[in-house]
Amino acid sequence: MLKLFFSLSVRSARTNRSTLNKHHFSFLYLHLYLSAVSAGLIVFDLVKQKQWFLF
């Protein structure tokens, strides 16, 4: 799951490198949003696994 998000972010960075100067701030916010979403999903998976081990 983490590799999938990483590859998606790298792919989007490669495709948006040419238009990075035009939409620099929007791309930065999008990248931060995607990284926050992926981190939240990882934390959610960890919490779900802990709950499964507890119960």
PyRosetta script that sets phi, psi and omega in degrees:
from pyrosetta import init, pose_from_sequence

init()
pose = pose_from_sequence("MLKLFFSLSVRSARTNRSTLNKHHFSFLYLHLYLSAVSAGLIVFDLVKQKQWFLF")
pose.set_psi(1, -44.1)
pose.set_omega(1, 179.7)
pose.set_phi(2, -66.2)
pose.set_psi(2, -39.4)
pose.set_omega(2, 178.6)
pose.set_phi(3, -64.2)
pose.set_psi(3, -35.3)
pose.set_omega(3, 179.5)
pose.set_phi(4, -63.1)
pose.set_psi(4, -47.4)
pose.set_omega(4, 178.9)
pose.set_phi(5, -64.2)
pose.set_psi(5, -38.7)
pose.set_omega(5, -179.3)
pose.set_phi(6, -64.7)
pose.set_psi(6, -44.1)
pose.set_omega(6, -179.8)
pose.set_phi(7, -66.2)
pose.set_psi(7, -37.3)
pose.set_omega(7, 178.7)
pose.set_phi(8, -65.4)
pose.set_psi(8, -41.8)
pose.set_omega(8, 179.9)
pose.set_phi(9, -67.6)
pose.set_psi(9, -38.9)
pose.set_omega(9, 178.5)
pose.set_phi(10, -66.5)
pose.set_psi(10, -40.4)
pose.set_omega(10, -179.8)
pose.set_phi(11, -65.1)
pose.set_psi(11, -42.6)
pose.set_omega(11, 179.1)
pose.set_phi(12, -66.0)
pose.set_psi(12, -35.1)
pose.set_omega(12, 178.3)
pose.set_phi(13, -66.3)
pose.set_psi(13, -39.3)
pose.set_omega(13, 179.5)
pose.set_phi(14, -67.1)
pose.set_psi(14, -40.7)
pose.set_omega(14, -177.4)
pose.set_phi(15, -73.2)
pose.set_psi(15, -31.3)
pose.set_omega(15, -176.5)
pose.set_phi(16, -93.3)
pose.set_psi(16, 7.6)
pose.set_omega(16, -178.3)
pose.set_phi(17, -67.9)
pose.set_psi(17, -33.3)
pose.set_omega(17, -179.9)
pose.set_phi(18, -71.5)
pose.set_psi(18, -36.7)
pose.set_omega(18, -179.1)
pose.set_phi(19, -99.3)
pose.set_psi(19, 20.6)
pose.set_omega(19, -176.9)
pose.set_phi(20, -70.9)
pose.set_psi(20, -34.6)
pose.set_omega(20, -178.5)
pose.set_phi(21, -68.6)
pose.set_psi(21, -34.5)
pose.set_omega(21, -179.2)
pose.set_phi(22, -72.8)
pose.set_psi(22, -50.0)
pose.set_omega(22, -173.4)
pose.set_phi(23, -112.6)
pose.set_psi(23, 51.1)
pose.set_omega(23, -173.5)
pose.set_phi(24, -65.9)
pose.set_psi(24, -48.0)
pose.set_omega(24, -173.8)
pose.set_phi(25, -72.0)
pose.set_psi(25, -38.7)
pose.set_omega(25, 179.1)
pose.set_phi(26, -65.8)
pose.set_psi(26, -38.9)
pose.set_omega(26, 177.8)
pose.set_phi(27, -66.5)
pose.set_psi(27, -37.4)
pose.set_omega(27, 179.2)
pose.set_phi(28, -64.5)
pose.set_psi(28, -44.6)
pose.set_omega(28, 179.0)
pose.set_phi(29, -65.9)
pose.set_psi(29, -38.3)
pose.set_omega(29, 178.4)
pose.set_phi(30, -64.0)
pose.set_psi(30, -41.6)
pose.set_omega(30, 179.7)
pose.set_phi(31, -65.1)
pose.set_psi(31, -42.7)
pose.set_omega(31, 178.0)
pose.set_phi(32, -63.4)
pose.set_psi(32, -39.5)
pose.set_omega(32, 179.4)
pose.set_phi(33, -65.0)
pose.set_psi(33, -43.7)
pose.set_omega(33, -179.8)
pose.set_phi(34, -65.2)
pose.set_psi(34, -40.6)
pose.set_omega(34, 179.2)
pose.set_phi(35, -67.3)
pose.set_psi(35, -36.8)
pose.set_omega(35, 178.0)
pose.set_phi(36, -67.1)
pose.set_psi(36, -39.9)
pose.set_omega(36, 178.9)
pose.set_phi(37, -65.0)
pose.set_psi(37, -43.5)
pose.set_omega(37, 180.0)
pose.set_phi(38, -65.2)
pose.set_psi(38, -39.2)
pose.set_omega(38, 178.3)
pose.set_phi(39, -65.4)
pose.set_psi(39, -39.4)
pose.set_omega(39, 177.5)
pose.set_phi(40, -63.9)
pose.set_psi(40, -39.0)
pose.set_omega(40, 178.4)
pose.set_phi(41, -66.4)
pose.set_psi(41, -38.6)
pose.set_omega(41, 179.1)
pose.set_phi(42, -65.1)
pose.set_psi(42, -44.2)
pose.set_omega(42, 178.9)
pose.set_phi(43, -63.6)
pose.set_psi(43, -39.6)
pose.set_omega(43, 178.5)
pose.set_phi(44, -62.6)
pose.set_psi(44, -41.6)
pose.set_omega(44, 177.7)
pose.set_phi(45, -64.0)
pose.set_psi(45, -41.1)
pose.set_omega(45, 179.3)
pose.set_phi(46, -64.1)
pose.set_psi(46, -42.8)
pose.set_omega(46, 179.7)
pose.set_phi(47, -65.0)
pose.set_psi(47, -40.4)
pose.set_omega(47, 179.5)
pose.set_phi(48, -63.6)
pose.set_psi(48, -41.2)
pose.set_omega(48, 178.4)
pose.set_phi(49, -64.9)
pose.set_psi(49, -40.3)
pose.set_omega(49, 178.5)
pose.set_phi(50, -63.5)
pose.set_psi(50, -42.3)
pose.set_omega(50, 178.7)
pose.set_phi(51, -64.0)
pose.set_psi(51, -37.6)
pose.set_omega(51, 179.5)
pose.set_phi(52, -66.3)
pose.set_psi(52, -37.4)
pose.set_omega(52, 177.7)
pose.set_phi(53, -70.4)
pose.set_psi(53, -35.9)
pose.set_omega(53, -177.5)
pose.set_phi(54, -69.9)
pose.set_psi(54, -44.0)
pose.set_omega(54, -173.9)
pose.set_phi(55, -94.0)
pose.dump_pdb("model.pdb")
